[in-house]
Amino acid sequence: MKPMQQYNSNEQDAASADGRPPPALSRSADLWPLNMDDFRYSHQQAALGNDLLYTSSIWIHEIPDGRNLDL
């Protein structure tokens, strides 16, 4: 939240320094509520990333010299 406030503040300062109108601030109407499909998709993406990280760490620990093993 803080980086977004800082970004908005910087944008407003830059606009006033250039003589431009300030940018429109976002409102709650600009956001949409999350539903269960959004949660499932996020969970699936995180699980895929964790699987890749786990597989990479096994590869690094078991084959530290970087040999190419055709499995």
Backbone torsions as a table, in degrees:
resi	resn	phi	psi	omega
1	MET	NA	-42.8	-178.2
2	LYS	-62.9	-43.2	177.4
3	PRO	-59.7	-35.7	179.7
4	MET	-67.4	-40.0	178.0
5	GLN	-65.4	-40.0	179.6
6	GLN	-66.3	-40.1	178.0
7	TYR	-62.4	-46.4	179.8
8	ASN	-61.2	-41.0	179.3
9	SER	-63.5	-44.3	179.1
10	ASN	-63.3	-39.5	179.2
11	GLU	-66.0	-40.5	178.9
12	GLN	-66.4	-41.2	178.4
13	ASP	-63.2	-42.9	179.8
14	ALA	-64.6	-40.4	-179.5
15	ALA	-66.1	-42.8	-179.6
16	SER	-68.4	-33.4	178.5
17	ALA	-68.0	-32.5	-180.0
18	ASP	-89.5	-3.3	-178.7
19	GLY	78.2	17.1	178.1
20	ARG	-92.9	159.7	174.5
21	PRO	-69.2	148.8	-179.3
22	PRO	-66.3	148.4	179.1
23	PRO	-66.8	152.6	178.7
24	ALA	-69.2	137.8	177.3
25	LEU	-82.5	150.0	178.0
26	SER	-75.8	150.3	-179.8
27	ARG	-121.4	167.9	178.6
28	SER	-63.8	-24.5	178.0
29	ALA	-69.3	-18.5	178.8
30	ASP	-78.5	-12.4	-178.0
31	LEU	-104.3	155.0	177.2
32	TRP	-120.3	150.7	-180.0
33	PRO	-72.7	148.2	176.4
34	LEU	-79.5	147.3	175.1
35	ASN	-121.6	179.7	-174.7
36	MET	-64.1	-33.8	178.2
37	ASP	-63.9	-37.8	176.1
38	ASP	-61.9	-43.9	179.3
39	PHE	-63.0	-45.1	-179.9
40	ARG	-61.2	-43.5	-179.9
41	TYR	-62.5	-46.3	179.6
42	SER	-62.0	-42.2	179.8
43	HIS	-64.1	-41.4	179.0
44	GLN	-62.9	-43.6	-179.7
45	GLN	-65.1	-40.3	178.4
46	ALA	-66.0	-40.3	179.8
47	ALA	-64.3	-40.1	178.2
48	LEU	-63.8	-41.4	178.3
49	GLY	-64.2	-40.2	178.7
50	ASN	-66.3	-39.7	178.2
51	ASP	-61.9	-43.0	179.2
52	LEU	-64.7	-42.5	178.9
53	LEU	-62.8	-43.0	179.8
54	TYR	-63.6	-45.8	179.9
55	THR	-62.9	-41.3	179.3
56	SER	-64.3	-40.6	-178.8
57	SER	-67.8	-36.2	176.5
58	ILE	-64.1	-44.5	-179.5
59	TRP	-59.9	-45.9	-178.3
60	ILE	-65.1	-41.9	-177.0
61	HIS	-75.2	-34.8	-176.6
62	GLU	-85.8	-28.7	-177.2
63	ILE	-130.0	71.5	-173.0
64	PRO	-70.2	-20.9	-177.2
65	ASP	-86.4	0.7	175.0
66	GLY	77.0	18.7	178.4
67	ARG	-60.6	146.3	177.8
68	ASN	-92.9	109.8	178.5
69	LEU	-103.5	118.3	176.6
70	ASP	-80.7	110.5	-177.6
71	LEU	-92.0	NA	NA
